[in-house]
Amino acid sequence: MPAVIAGDGPVGVVITYERRGTVCSWRSLSDRLVAAGYRVLLYVRDSTMLPEDTTIALARRLAKEKGVERVFLVGGSIGATTAVPAALKLGSRAAGVVALSGQIKPELAARLTVPLLQIGSENDGYGGADDLAAAQAAATKAAANETMVIPGESLHASALFGSPHGPAVLDRVVTFLDRHKG
């Protein structure tokens, strides 16, 4: 699977994007994370398959890179939805989860012990305010449990980056990772 690892920090980030997303639509986040000192793996994914197994495999691959101590899982839409089960399977190498516009199953959120940040827009049909609230209520064991809802919008996943809310979203992700990188 084509993948690029950028940066050289001790904390890795695997980005799994939405079905209609592209590597290019996530470059603003990737570039920002590299500038903040993270080692980022961004890959071209097969949009016809659920990304959970690929996310786990690539997180394990990144965790084996010389100097990488922990790995965050960042996802958009279906990538966000599968980030929690991937983090659960990754175990102690998982540093945390950032989910943009995902529908995290409450029963999986309830098992999560690593920090969780969810970001979405209020009126998004997949990963909107109601979906984020359900996962947040269930994630009582998470080391941190934060949610950012963009009021009145229906922006989905990477569309958040190019919106007027993009700088605040990028800042929130970097701040969250910095706070929980260990």
trRosetta pair geometry for C-beta under 8 A, 3 or more apart (Angstrom, degrees):
i j d omega theta_ij theta_ji phi_ij phi_ji
1 43 5.7 38 137 -176 112 130
1 44 6.8 -163 179 67 81 75
1 45 7.4 19 -165 -103 129 51
1 46 7.9 -97 -120 -21 112 94
1 54 6.6 95 -63 -147 173 118
1 58 7.6 -77 81 -74 136 115
2 43 6.4 150 95 -157 54 76
2 44 4.4 17 72 28 107 118
3 41 5.7 8 177 -171 121 94
3 42 7.0 163 -155 83 73 36
3 43 3.7 -29 -101 -98 91 98
3 44 7.3 -138 -73 15 51 67
3 58 6.4 176 -109 -130 158 123
3 61 8.0 92 81 98 162 149
4 23 7.7 83 20 -158 119 139
4 41 7.3 167 83 -146 43 50
4 42 5.6 -15 60 62 92 85
4 43 7.4 174 18 -84 59 52
5 39 6.3 8 -176 176 100 95
5 40 7.0 164 -152 83 52 44
5 41 5.0 -19 -98 -94 79 77
5 62 6.8 164 -112 -113 121 92
5 65 6.9 167 -164 -92 160 152
6 30 6.4 78 49 168 137 107
6 34 4.9 -44 126 -92 109 138
6 39 7.4 175 86 -156 40 52
6 40 5.1 -14 59 60 89 96
6 42 7.3 -3 9 12 109 106
7 33 7.0 -83 -38 117 159 82
7 34 3.9 -148 -64 -130 112 81
7 37 7.1 125 -165 -176 123 20
7 38 5.5 35 133 94 165 46
7 39 4.5 -157 96 -104 100 44
7 40 5.4 74 19 8 126 81
8 39 5.9 47 -113 -89 13 102
8 67 7.2 23 176 88 77 149
9 12 7.7 175 84 -70 87 45
9 37 4.2 102 -89 158 135 69
9 38 4.9 -70 48 -111 141 19
9 39 4.9 -150 52 -28 70 77
10 39 7.6 117 -12 -6 6 116
10 67 5.4 -101 -104 161 72 86
10 68 6.2 161 -164 -117 45 33
10 69 4.9 22 165 2 100 106
10 70 7.9 47 136 26 81 73
11 37 7.7 57 42 118 99 88
11 38 5.6 -57 89 -123 90 81
11 39 7.0 166 84 24 38 84
11 68 7.2 107 -114 -147 12 73
11 69 6.5 -39 -83 54 60 91
11 70 5.5 -13 -126 67 82 86
11 71 7.4 164 -172 -92 61 33
11 72 7.0 39 165 -12 104 99
11 95 6.3 32 -152 -52 108 169
11 177 7.3 152 127 176 142 105
11 181 4.5 -56 -82 -153 164 114
11 182 7.5 150 -93 40 122 95
12 38 7.0 115 -130 -177 20 87
12 39 4.7 -42 -102 78 72 99
12 40 7.3 156 -161 -86 63 27
12 41 6.6 18 -174 -7 111 103
12 59 7.6 149 108 -145 128 64
12 62 4.2 149 -178 151 157 123
12 63 6.6 -129 33 -74 146 53
12 65 6.9 121 -78 39 134 126
12 68 4.7 20 -34 -147 116 127
12 70 7.1 -162 32 99 78 41
12 71 4.2 -22 76 -109 105 83
12 72 7.1 -168 98 25 53 65
13 33 5.5 -70 37 179 155 155
13 38 5.0 26 -6 162 117 136
13 39 7.2 161 19 80 71 48
13 40 4.8 -20 66 -110 102 73
13 41 7.1 -175 89 27 51 68
13 71 7.0 169 -82 -161 24 68
13 72 4.7 -12 -109 64 77 101
13 73 7.9 169 -156 -86 59 16
13 74 5.6 15 -174 -1 104 120
13 177 7.1 -22 -83 -126 126 146
14 40 8.0 155 -87 -160 26 55
14 41 4.9 -17 -108 67 71 108
14 43 7.9 -8 -159 2 89 109
14 55 6.1 134 126 -155 136 76
14 58 5.2 132 -136 110 134 109
14 59 4.8 -95 -10 -81 151 78
14 62 5.9 -160 -65 3 100 150
14 71 6.1 29 -10 177 100 118
14 72 7.4 -170 26 89 64 53
14 73 5.6 -16 63 -115 99 63
14 74 6.9 173 82 31 46 73
15 26 5.4 154 153 165 144 147
15 29 6.7 138 -112 99 144 125
15 30 6.3 -91 -4 -77 156 96
15 40 6.6 16 -13 -170 112 101
15 41 7.1 -176 20 86 72 55
15 42 4.9 -5 54 -104 118 80
15 43 7.9 167 72 18 74 67
15 74 4.9 -24 -104 79 69 105
15 75 7.2 156 -161 -87 49 44
15 79 7.5 30 170 167 54 150
16 43 7.8 -10 -99 51 65 98
16 45 6.5 64 -147 -53 78 155
16 51 4.7 150 -167 137 131 151
16 54 7.4 133 -115 93 121 103
16 55 4.9 -38 -58 -92 146 113
16 73 7.3 -5 8 -171 112 88
16 74 7.3 163 25 89 66 52
16 75 4.4 -14 68 -109 94 96
16 76 7.4 -161 99 27 57 65
16 79 3.3 -179 112 -145 88 113
16 80 8.0 -172 83 -43 97 39
16 82 6.9 -70 111 72 154 110
16 83 6.7 -178 46 -75 123 91
17 21 3.6 -114 152 95 121 145
17 22 7.3 -63 103 39 157 12
17 23 7.5 -165 7 -83 147 37
17 25 6.8 122 -157 77 150 107
17 26 5.1 -125 -78 -44 130 136
17 45 6.9 179 49 24 79 126
17 75 7.3 -165 -81 -152 23 59
17 76 4.9 4 -142 44 58 115
17 77 7.5 38 171 35 50 101
17 79 5.3 18 -31 -16 3 154
17 157 6.9 109 -162 169 76 133
17 158 6.3 13 -148 -44 115 124
18 21 4.1 104 54 -19 79 114
18 76 4.5 -70 -35 113 90 101
18 77 3.3 62 -110 29 102 134
18 78 6.1 110 -134 22 56 81
18 79 6.2 -100 -64 7 42 105
18 101 7.3 -9 -78 85 128 126
18 156 7.0 84 -101 142 168 102
18 157 4.2 144 -35 64 135 178
18 158 6.5 -132 18 -2 115 98
19 47 4.6 98 -157 -161 68 106
19 77 6.5 -91 2 111 77 142
19 78 5.8 61 -42 11 91 131
20 47 7.2 78 -69 -142 36 147
21 25 4.9 -124 -158 66 84 137
21 26 6.6 55 169 -36 127 104
21 76 6.0 84 -49 83 159 135
21 77 7.3 174 -22 23 121 127
21 79 7.9 -52 36 -5 144 133
21 157 6.2 -93 -66 124 129 138
21 158 5.0 117 -123 -1 117 136
22 25 4.8 103 51 -1 76 98
22 26 7.6 -160 91 5 47 86
23 26 6.2 -75 -160 45 34 100
23 27 6.9 60 144 -57 67 88
23 42 5.6 110 -143 146 94 115
23 43 7.6 -119 -94 114 110 11
23 44 5.8 -51 -44 -81 121 74
24 27 5.5 -22 -153 -17 41 120
25 158 4.0 69 147 150 112 157
25 161 7.3 147 173 46 71 135
26 29 5.3 -49 -172 42 72 111
26 30 5.8 75 131 -24 84 105
26 42 6.1 -180 99 -138 124 127
26 76 7.3 -148 -90 -7 115 137
26 158 5.7 -91 -71 -106 70 124
26 161 7.7 159 -114 -22 40 159
27 30 5.3 -58 -139 43 36 113
27 31 5.7 36 162 -21 72 107
27 42 7.8 96 -90 178 56 173
28 31 6.1 -52 -141 38 25 109
28 32 6.3 26 156 -19 59 110
28 161 4.8 146 64 -178 138 134
28 162 7.8 163 -6 -64 155 67
28 166 7.1 -18 134 -174 156 123
28 170 6.7 -85 139 -89 103 134
29 32 5.7 -59 -148 38 29 112
29 33 6.3 27 156 -19 66 108
29 74 7.3 -162 152 143 141 150
29 161 6.4 -100 -41 -97 93 135
29 170 6.3 -151 -102 -115 69 91
29 173 6.6 -13 -141 87 107 163
30 33 5.9 -59 -149 36 28 109
30 34 6.4 27 155 -18 65 106
30 40 4.9 158 -147 138 82 156
30 42 5.0 -28 -99 -48 142 143
31 34 5.8 -53 -146 36 31 111
31 35 6.3 31 154 -18 64 108
32 35 5.7 -56 -150 38 30 112
32 36 6.4 24 152 -15 64 110
32 170 5.2 -137 -113 -169 177 119
32 173 7.8 88 101 79 133 118
32 174 6.1 -100 146 -64 112 126
33 36 5.6 -60 -147 41 33 109
33 38 4.2 -49 167 54 94 131
33 40 5.0 105 93 -68 128 129
33 173 7.8 -62 -75 125 100 117
33 174 6.8 -160 -94 -98 62 89
33 177 7.2 21 -126 56 100 170
34 37 7.9 100 180 -28 29 10
34 38 6.4 -89 -83 65 33 74
34 39 7.9 56 -110 -110 74 27
34 40 5.6 -84 -62 9 86 122
36 174 5.1 -169 -78 -145 163 116
36 177 7.4 97 116 85 144 127
36 178 6.9 -99 177 -68 127 106
38 72 7.9 -42 -146 29 137 120
38 177 6.7 -19 -74 152 139 148
39 62 6.9 164 114 -166 112 108
39 65 6.6 -149 147 90 156 152
39 67 7.9 124 -37 96 150 104
39 68 5.9 -94 56 -94 146 108
41 58 5.6 -177 129 167 143 112
41 59 8.0 -169 54 -87 141 43
41 61 7.4 123 -124 87 163 106
41 62 4.7 -116 -22 -79 140 129
43 54 7.5 -141 92 160 146 119
43 58 6.0 -115 -16 -113 148 155
45 49 7.7 -124 170 63 94 94
45 51 5.6 -9 -159 -106 148 118
45 54 6.3 136 -127 108 104 158
45 79 7.8 159 18 -84 167 114
46 49 4.8 39 94 19 110 108
46 54 7.8 163 29 -54 92 157
49 54 7.4 99 106 -19 124 126
50 53 7.6 81 96 8 87 87
50 78 6.8 -125 -132 173 67 121
50 82 6.1 147 175 -81 94 144
51 54 5.1 -69 -159 53 67 112
51 55 5.2 74 141 -34 92 103
51 75 7.6 168 84 -128 138 126
51 78 6.4 118 12 122 107 100
51 79 5.5 -7 57 -102 151 72
51 82 5.3 164 71 64 81 153
52 55 5.7 -57 -147 33 26 113
52 56 6.5 23 158 -16 63 105
52 82 4.0 -128 -74 -166 82 123
52 85 5.6 -14 -136 87 130 117
52 86 5.3 -159 -151 -66 71 95
52 89 8.0 88 173 16 102 143
53 56 5.8 -54 -150 35 32 110
53 57 6.3 31 154 -17 66 107
54 57 5.7 -55 -146 39 32 111
54 58 6.1 24 159 -13 67 109
55 58 6.1 -60 -143 42 26 104
55 59 6.1 28 156 -21 64 109
55 73 6.3 63 176 -141 122 119
55 75 7.3 -22 -110 -78 145 124
55 79 7.3 142 -80 -148 132 80
55 82 6.1 153 10 119 148 113
55 83 6.8 -125 -180 -101 160 56
55 86 4.3 -42 103 -119 124 158
56 59 5.7 -55 -144 36 28 111
56 60 6.4 27 156 -17 63 106
56 86 4.9 -148 -64 -145 80 90
56 89 5.3 -28 -113 95 135 129
56 90 6.1 -157 -131 -68 81 87
57 60 5.9 -57 -152 37 29 110
57 61 6.4 32 149 -21 64 106
58 61 5.2 -47 -145 35 37 117
58 62 6.3 37 155 -18 67 102
59 62 5.8 -52 -145 38 31 108
59 63 6.2 35 152 -23 64 107
59 71 4.9 150 -159 121 91 152
59 73 6.3 -31 -88 -83 136 99
59 86 6.7 130 -5 162 146 115
59 90 5.3 -46 114 -108 144 136
59 93 7.0 138 149 113 105 121
59 94 7.4 9 175 -90 146 79
60 63 5.5 -52 -144 36 31 115
60 64 6.6 32 154 -21 62 105
60 90 7.2 -154 -63 -125 79 90
60 93 7.5 91 -102 85 59 162
61 64 6.0 -61 -158 32 30 110
61 65 7.6 48 143 -39 60 89
62 65 5.6 -29 -165 -3 45 117
62 68 5.9 -147 152 -175 72 170
62 71 5.5 111 93 -109 119 132
63 68 5.6 -142 -135 111 32 122
63 70 7.7 -3 -117 -137 96 18
63 71 5.2 -84 -71 -26 92 129
63 90 7.9 158 -40 -163 148 111
63 93 4.8 3 -121 -169 150 140
64 68 7.4 15 49 56 18 122
65 68 4.5 64 67 -6 93 126
68 71 6.8 33 169 -67 121 90
69 182 7.3 -129 114 82 127 131
70 93 6.2 176 -132 -171 56 52
70 94 7.4 25 -168 136 91 10
70 95 3.8 95 147 -66 122 109
70 181 6.9 164 69 -165 127 62
70 182 5.9 87 2 24 154 140
71 90 7.1 -102 71 180 116 149
71 93 5.7 19 24 149 102 93
71 94 6.4 -52 74 -111 80 42
71 95 6.0 176 68 1 23 99
72 94 7.7 81 -112 -166 32 64
72 95 4.8 -58 -67 68 70 109
72 96 5.1 -15 -121 63 93 79
72 97 7.2 173 -166 -84 76 24
72 98 6.5 31 167 -2 120 101
72 177 5.8 -64 -45 -119 165 104
72 180 8.0 101 -92 94 118 110
72 181 7.8 -62 -43 -101 117 77
73 83 4.3 164 128 -154 117 96
73 86 5.5 156 -132 92 160 121
73 87 5.3 -134 22 -66 138 95
73 90 7.4 172 -44 0 128 153
73 94 6.5 -28 -10 -138 109 102
73 96 7.6 -151 33 100 69 41
73 97 5.2 -16 69 -111 96 73
73 98 7.5 -175 94 31 50 65
74 79 7.9 19 120 138 49 118
74 83 7.1 12 -129 -116 4 145
74 97 7.7 158 -85 -163 40 47
74 98 4.3 -3 -115 63 83 108
74 100 7.6 29 -179 -5 84 103
74 173 7.2 54 -127 -155 133 125
75 78 7.6 -95 170 97 122 39
75 79 3.0 -157 -158 131 99 83
75 80 3.9 -176 99 -67 97 43
75 81 7.2 -108 120 22 140 45
75 82 6.6 -173 -137 58 170 75
75 83 4.1 -157 7 -48 128 119
75 97 7.8 -24 17 -164 99 90
75 98 7.4 158 24 88 54 64
75 99 5.9 -7 65 -117 90 64
75 100 7.0 -159 101 32 45 76
75 102 6.3 55 101 -65 107 138
76 79 5.0 30 45 54 50 118
76 80 5.6 23 -120 -32 10 102
76 100 4.6 -23 -107 74 74 108
76 101 5.9 28 -164 50 71 105
76 102 7.4 -162 -167 -55 21 93
76 156 8.0 102 176 152 103 70
76 157 3.3 90 178 -152 113 110
76 158 5.6 17 -148 -39 170 76
77 80 6.0 112 31 19 14 102
77 81 7.1 -30 145 -8 40 102
77 100 7.5 -26 -26 96 53 76
77 101 5.1 -14 -73 103 62 108
77 102 6.2 146 -152 -87 10 67
77 126 6.3 46 -140 113 87 123
77 127 6.4 -118 -109 -13 51 145
77 156 6.4 43 -77 171 111 102
77 157 4.4 -46 -30 -62 96 135
78 81 5.3 -47 -144 34 38 118
78 82 6.3 24 159 -8 67 107
78 102 7.4 141 -86 -120 10 91
79 82 6.3 -62 -143 45 27 99
79 83 6.5 48 151 -47 61 99
79 102 7.3 -106 77 -86 51 120
79 157 7.8 91 41 -134 108 130
80 83 5.5 -38 -149 4 33 121
80 98 7.9 -74 -119 119 94 50
80 99 3.5 103 -164 -155 105 81
80 100 5.5 -150 -72 47 136 45
80 101 6.1 147 17 70 152 52
80 102 2.5 -139 106 -46 111 129
80 103 8.0 100 96 14 102 39
80 104 7.2 -84 141 -57 87 92
80 118 7.7 95 -175 -129 129 80
80 127 6.5 66 77 -111 145 139
80 157 7.4 -152 -15 -106 122 97
81 84 7.6 -62 176 20 31 99
81 99 7.5 101 -54 -147 33 122
81 102 4.3 -168 -53 -163 59 104
81 103 5.2 8 -102 57 112 65
81 104 6.2 -166 -129 -80 53 51
81 105 7.9 69 -164 -20 87 77
81 127 7.8 -112 -59 -75 92 108
82 85 5.9 -57 -158 47 57 104
82 86 5.7 60 146 -25 79 110
83 86 5.5 -60 -145 41 30 114
83 87 6.2 34 156 -23 67 105
83 97 4.7 134 135 -147 116 110
83 98 7.5 -83 165 60 166 41
83 99 5.6 -161 48 -85 136 92
83 102 7.0 -101 20 -77 108 173
83 104 8.0 -57 59 -96 87 109
84 87 5.7 -51 -145 34 31 111
84 88 6.5 33 155 -20 63 103
84 97 5.7 34 -83 -127 63 170
84 99 7.3 -11 -40 -65 95 136
84 104 5.1 83 -11 -141 146 114
84 105 7.6 -153 77 41 140 76
84 108 4.8 110 121 136 127 120
84 109 6.2 -53 -144 -79 158 60
84 112 5.7 -69 -149 -76 103 127
84 116 7.6 19 -98 -113 103 121
84 135 8.0 -143 -56 -151 155 127
85 88 5.4 -50 -147 34 37 115
85 89 6.4 32 155 -14 67 105
85 108 5.6 -60 -67 -143 80 142
86 89 5.9 -59 -150 41 32 106
86 90 6.1 34 151 -25 67 109
86 94 8.0 145 118 -99 72 129
87 90 5.5 -53 -140 35 32 114
87 94 4.1 112 -152 -151 81 155
87 96 7.6 -11 -130 -179 143 14
87 97 5.1 -85 -40 -63 153 113
87 112 6.7 42 93 -127 129 99
87 114 5.8 -115 174 40 133 137
88 91 7.8 30 166 -66 31 48
88 94 7.9 -15 -44 -1 20 164
88 108 6.8 -112 -27 -160 145 93
88 111 5.9 37 -112 111 131 122
88 112 6.8 -91 -71 -91 95 67
90 93 5.2 -98 163 68 98 96
90 94 4.2 110 89 -52 121 103
91 94 6.6 148 71 3 23 99
94 97 7.5 1 180 -51 119 83
94 114 5.2 -106 119 -42 105 162
95 114 6.5 126 134 -160 20 131
95 115 7.6 -20 144 38 64 102
95 177 7.9 59 118 -144 130 77
95 180 6.4 134 160 128 94 95
95 181 6.2 10 -173 -128 144 48
95 182 6.4 -116 -134 -11 106 117
96 114 4.7 -159 -96 153 50 108
96 115 3.8 -19 -120 66 125 90
96 116 6.8 -158 -167 -68 88 35
96 117 7.3 46 156 1 122 91
96 143 7.6 -93 -98 54 101 117
96 144 7.6 -5 -127 49 130 107
96 176 7.5 -150 127 149 151 102
96 177 7.3 -167 64 -109 132 62
96 180 4.9 51 -38 121 151 142
97 112 7.0 -65 15 -149 136 138
97 114 6.4 108 -8 94 85 113
97 115 7.3 -171 32 97 62 56
97 116 5.1 -3 65 -114 101 72
97 117 7.3 -171 99 34 58 62
98 117 4.7 -8 -115 67 76 105
98 118 8.0 171 -161 -83 47 30
98 119 7.3 6 -177 4 89 107
98 173 5.6 66 -155 -133 155 95
98 176 6.5 127 -93 94 113 142
98 177 7.3 -43 -45 -61 135 95
99 102 4.1 -80 -177 30 113 129
99 104 6.1 -26 -145 -49 175 120
99 116 7.2 -5 6 -166 109 91
99 117 7.2 173 27 91 65 54
99 118 4.8 -18 70 -111 101 74
99 119 7.3 170 90 27 52 64
99 127 7.5 -146 149 -138 100 121
99 135 7.7 -46 70 119 155 165
100 118 7.8 160 -85 -162 30 51
100 119 4.9 -18 -110 70 75 98
100 120 6.7 148 -167 -75 49 67
100 127 7.4 61 140 165 39 150
100 157 5.3 106 114 -130 106 54
100 158 7.7 96 111 -57 144 44
100 160 6.2 -123 -166 20 127 145
100 169 7.6 61 -118 -169 124 125
101 119 7.5 -33 -29 96 61 67
101 120 4.7 126 -86 -113 54 97
101 121 7.4 -1 -90 15 100 78
101 124 5.5 -104 -130 163 101 162
101 126 6.4 59 168 102 93 77
101 127 3.4 115 -175 95 47 150
101 128 7.8 20 -134 -58 75 45
101 155 7.9 -115 -74 113 131 65
101 156 4.9 110 -148 -156 161 62
101 157 4.4 -100 46 -59 137 64
101 160 7.4 -170 -32 -29 115 122
102 118 7.2 -114 49 -134 93 99
102 120 7.7 -134 22 -69 48 123
102 126 7.8 -17 -132 148 23 85
102 127 4.8 66 12 -103 15 121
102 131 7.4 -154 105 140 41 131
103 126 5.9 -77 -32 -167 113 74
103 127 5.7 -111 -47 -69 65 66
103 131 4.7 -82 -110 -153 75 134
103 135 7.8 178 -167 -45 38 123
104 108 6.2 -120 178 78 85 111
104 109 5.0 90 132 -61 121 110
104 118 7.3 -109 0 -95 130 129
104 131 7.5 119 25 165 65 93
104 134 7.9 -179 71 93 78 91
104 135 3.9 67 68 -111 113 140
104 139 8.0 18 114 -57 144 118
105 108 4.4 75 72 10 97 107
105 109 6.8 -170 89 -9 47 86
105 135 7.8 74 64 -98 15 95
106 109 5.3 -54 -140 39 36 114
106 110 6.2 45 157 -29 67 102
106 134 5.4 -86 -69 157 111 95
106 135 6.1 -141 -91 -97 61 48
106 137 7.3 -19 -129 76 116 90
106 138 3.7 165 -158 -57 83 158
107 110 5.7 -44 -149 26 30 119
107 111 7.3 25 152 -15 57 103
107 138 7.2 -78 -54 -169 22 146
108 111 5.9 -59 -158 34 38 108
108 112 6.9 52 145 -40 66 98
109 112 5.5 -41 -154 8 40 121
109 116 7.2 61 -143 -117 91 171
109 134 8.0 142 26 123 155 70
109 135 4.3 174 -79 -157 157 76
109 136 7.7 -73 179 -49 148 17
109 138 4.1 92 87 92 115 112
109 139 4.2 -76 171 -66 99 86
109 142 7.5 -41 -176 -42 76 122
110 138 4.5 -74 -60 172 83 97
110 139 6.8 -118 -78 -87 33 36
110 140 6.8 9 -133 26 68 88
110 141 6.9 70 177 11 47 109
111 141 7.1 -26 -161 53 15 139
112 116 5.8 57 132 -54 148 128
112 139 5.4 -23 60 -134 119 97
112 141 6.4 156 78 77 50 94
112 142 4.9 8 109 -83 102 94
113 141 5.1 -50 -94 137 69 104
113 142 6.4 -175 -140 -108 16 37
113 143 6.3 57 160 -36 60 86
114 142 6.7 -27 78 -144 34 79
114 143 5.9 -28 -155 12 26 113
114 180 7.9 103 179 170 83 134
115 142 6.2 94 -123 171 26 99
115 143 4.8 -61 -61 73 70 100
115 144 3.8 12 -129 43 97 102
115 145 7.7 -142 -151 -57 57 41
115 146 7.8 10 -176 9 96 100
115 176 7.1 178 142 179 132 97
115 179 7.9 167 -144 97 168 98
115 180 4.2 -81 19 -129 158 159
116 135 7.7 -132 160 144 147 111
116 136 7.9 -171 107 -105 126 64
116 139 5.3 -68 39 -174 154 159
116 142 4.5 -52 5 -150 110 155
116 144 6.7 -169 36 90 53 66
116 145 5.4 16 60 -115 103 61
116 146 7.1 179 97 33 60 63
117 144 7.6 1 -59 110 78 110
117 146 4.8 -10 -112 71 75 104
117 147 7.6 168 -160 -83 51 33
117 148 7.4 13 -177 0 94 101
117 172 7.2 169 -176 147 138 100
117 173 7.0 163 107 -112 149 58
117 176 4.4 -5 -55 -151 154 164
118 127 8.0 -154 -171 -163 106 94
118 132 4.6 166 128 -139 138 100
118 135 6.2 122 -65 83 155 130
118 136 6.5 -114 29 -63 137 97
118 146 7.3 -178 28 97 64 55
118 147 4.7 -11 66 -113 98 80
118 148 7.3 -173 95 30 54 63
119 147 7.5 167 -80 -161 40 51
119 148 4.5 -5 -113 64 83 104
119 149 7.9 -173 -151 -76 47 33
119 150 7.8 49 -179 -24 84 95
119 160 6.8 95 133 -159 118 171
119 169 5.8 111 177 -139 152 97
119 172 6.5 130 -88 96 132 139
119 173 7.4 -64 -18 -66 149 92
120 124 5.4 -107 -180 33 105 141
120 127 4.5 -157 -113 144 139 89
120 128 5.8 -161 143 -116 130 24
120 129 6.9 -160 95 -63 112 44
120 131 7.1 0 55 70 174 108
120 132 5.2 -162 33 -51 126 130
120 148 7.8 142 24 86 46 65
120 149 6.2 -14 74 -116 72 67
120 150 7.1 -123 121 19 33 88
121 124 4.7 107 63 -33 85 105
121 128 6.5 -43 87 -122 57 75
121 129 7.9 -60 129 -43 31 82
121 149 7.0 105 -137 -168 22 64
121 150 4.1 -38 -109 63 77 107
121 152 8.0 -63 -175 75 99 36
121 153 3.7 -82 -158 92 132 98
121 154 5.7 -171 106 -102 131 13
121 155 4.5 110 -27 43 149 78
121 156 7.4 -89 28 -65 115 44
121 160 7.0 -171 -41 -92 105 100
121 165 8.0 146 -90 47 104 162
122 128 6.1 30 154 -167 24 97
122 129 4.6 9 -137 -36 58 123
122 149 5.5 77 -74 170 73 109
122 150 6.4 -117 -13 85 79 55
122 151 5.2 45 -34 -134 138 38
122 152 5.9 43 41 -18 138 22
122 153 6.1 108 29 45 86 58
122 154 7.7 -67 72 -73 66 56
123 128 5.8 -37 169 -133 7 134
123 129 7.6 6 -52 -1 35 104
123 152 7.0 -2 -10 -173 117 22
123 153 6.4 -163 34 98 95 28
123 154 4.1 -57 94 -78 100 89
124 127 5.3 -32 112 79 134 75
124 128 3.8 -179 61 -76 70 82
124 129 8.0 130 35 -14 83 61
124 131 8.0 -70 88 28 100 126
124 153 7.6 10 -46 112 86 76
124 154 5.3 145 -80 -154 50 58
124 155 6.7 -54 -76 68 110 38
124 156 5.3 135 -137 -88 118 78
125 128 6.4 37 -53 -26 12 123
125 154 7.2 32 -18 -157 76 110
126 131 7.2 41 -173 -34 35 164
126 156 6.9 44 61 -131 92 121
127 131 5.2 -97 -115 81 25 146
127 132 6.9 60 -174 -53 60 88
127 156 7.1 109 59 -136 119 80
127 157 7.5 75 62 -58 157 77
128 131 5.6 97 51 16 54 103
128 132 7.1 -108 118 -4 28 97
128 154 7.5 -25 -99 -125 117 69
129 132 5.8 -59 -145 39 29 110
129 133 6.2 30 158 -22 65 108
129 149 5.0 53 -104 -139 92 140
130 133 5.7 -54 -146 35 29 112
130 134 6.6 32 156 -22 63 103
131 134 6.0 -54 -152 31 30 111
131 135 6.8 21 156 -9 64 106
132 135 6.1 -61 -152 42 32 105
132 136 6.0 32 153 -21 68 112
132 147 5.1 122 162 -145 120 127
132 149 6.3 -177 66 -80 155 102
133 136 5.6 -56 -141 39 30 113
133 137 6.2 32 159 -22 65 105
133 147 7.4 78 -81 -155 51 174
134 137 6.0 -54 -149 33 27 110
134 138 6.6 16 155 -12 61 111
135 138 5.8 -64 -148 41 32 107
135 139 6.0 30 158 -26 70 112
136 139 6.0 -56 -138 31 28 110
136 145 5.9 126 -149 165 75 108
136 147 5.0 -46 -80 -42 141 134
137 140 7.9 -9 161 -52 40 91
139 142 4.2 8 165 -12 105 126
139 145 4.8 161 102 -120 115 123
140 145 7.6 -24 -97 -47 26 161
142 145 4.5 113 74 -71 127 94
143 180 7.1 128 99 -135 126 119
144 176 7.7 -176 108 -152 144 93
144 179 7.5 69 -61 113 171 123
144 180 6.2 -117 18 -82 138 131
146 176 6.5 -145 57 -111 146 121
148 168 7.9 -173 -177 137 142 102
148 169 7.2 167 110 -112 145 68
148 172 5.4 6 -45 -172 162 167
150 153 4.5 -22 118 37 113 130
150 155 6.4 -6 73 38 150 117
150 160 7.0 -177 -23 -126 150 104
150 163 7.8 54 -160 102 162 151
150 165 5.1 -1 -119 -127 132 172
150 169 7.8 -29 -62 -71 122 109
153 163 7.3 63 -148 -167 151 161
153 165 7.2 -96 -23 -8 167 146
155 159 4.4 -152 -165 106 88 109
155 160 5.0 122 130 -78 129 63
155 163 5.4 -53 -104 -44 156 152
155 165 7.3 -170 32 45 160 129
156 159 5.2 54 55 25 57 125
156 160 7.7 -126 90 -34 13 85
157 160 6.8 -133 122 1 16 100
158 161 5.5 -31 -170 13 62 116
158 162 7.6 42 146 -4 75 98
159 162 6.3 -64 -156 44 44 100
159 163 6.4 54 148 -37 71 109
160 163 5.7 -60 -152 23 32 119
160 165 6.1 -62 -164 90 79 109
160 166 6.3 142 141 -95 59 64
160 169 4.9 116 148 -85 117 171
161 166 4.6 64 -173 -131 34 108
161 169 6.5 -113 -87 80 53 135
161 170 6.8 73 -126 -57 84 103
162 166 5.9 91 -34 -72 7 140
163 166 5.3 151 57 -39 57 87
165 168 5.4 -63 -169 48 66 112
165 169 5.7 69 134 -29 88 105
166 169 5.6 -58 -144 36 30 111
166 170 6.2 26 162 -15 67 107
167 170 5.8 -56 -144 40 30 109
167 171 6.2 32 156 -20 65 108
168 171 5.6 -53 -145 38 30 114
168 172 6.3 34 155 -23 64 106
169 172 5.8 -55 -149 33 29 111
169 173 6.6 28 154 -18 64 104
170 173 5.9 -53 -149 34 32 110
170 174 6.4 24 157 -12 66 108
171 174 6.0 -61 -147 41 29 106
171 175 6.0 29 158 -19 67 112
172 175 5.8 -56 -142 39 27 112
172 176 6.2 30 157 -21 63 108
173 176 5.8 -58 -150 35 27 111
173 177 6.4 22 156 -14 64 108
174 177 5.9 -56 -145 40 31 108
174 178 6.1 33 156 -21 65 109
175 178 5.7 -55 -145 37 28 113
175 179 6.3 27 156 -21 63 109
176 179 5.9 -59 -149 35 27 110
176 180 6.4 -12 164 11 64 115
177 180 6.5 -80 -141 53 26 88
177 181 5.8 47 164 -59 68 101
178 181 6.2 -32 -135 -5 23 117
